[in-house]
């Protein structure tokens, strides 16, 4: 065999190897079976609503079933750990939020995984306005009236949250500190799906909750709104002042929900999932559907952009957690 022929043979083998490697990474056949969408809370809350809206449309695009798997408990950590330990093949995805993916990493000493390391962001999905609300039995119609009531009567009130260290907890801690009053914290492991029955049943009297989950109960009078986190009043609740109008500017988070995959997912597949999800989320039909439940579609140009946003959120919320010495064993 001549030197030239041998070189040509080696080159052809090398090219074939590269082609085979590229083919192995190519996500063209994805998905070939059902995809699991893990949700860290019980059905009924904003994260679950987001997941089910996505589930319907992305399954149509992919031509495969997308199954929502609600794994409530431990402030979302049960679901976090399950998602992080799943195979990075695109067949397990996670709908997380500001609590699970930005706050829990600092708050929970017992967390067996590290969200920023063991999960990777695909894209943000939505943002949603939040409300400060009370049980109708509380004689207050504004945040200032609530503060005055507690200070005057010494009322021993409870406030609910989606778990220790979740953003409704941290936002309430911030508010109570600024207002100069105290309440007893009652955490619910199932998110809004359990928080709402808690305040309707007067187990807790005060909470910070998303508008999408609470509006039906506001309209029936089973929950009373005090203030909303948006810059302007919402047309659906014209008599509810903003937090700024109420004398507490910047108190309360307009939370986000985002899509994550296990770390180590091949970049071509990550980009494919990102592109498909963004296509679905930005469709007029999806935007209209989510607007009906008061959610605004907010997506990212790339997975890298979303991942950087999450890292910045971890740093920002970590500061609040440390300043208030909030830790969970």
Buried (B, 14 or more C-beta within 10 A) or exposed (E): EEEEEEEEEEEEEEEEEEEEEEEEEEBEEBBEEEBBBBBBBBBBBBBBBBBBBBBEBBBEEBEBEBEBBBBBBBBBBBBBBBBBEBEBBBBBBBBBBBBBBBBBBBBBEEBEBEBBEBBBBBBBBBBBBBBBBBBBEBEBBBBBBBBBBBEEEEBEBBBBBBBBBBBBBBBBBBBBEEBEBEBEBBBBBBBBBBBBBBBBEEBBBBBBBBBBBBBEBBEEEBBBBBBBBBEEBBEEBEEBBBBBBBBBEEBBBBBBBBBBBBBEBBEBBBBBBBEBBBBBBEBEEBBEBBEEBBBEBBBBEBBBBBBEBBEEBBEEBBEBBEEBEBBBE
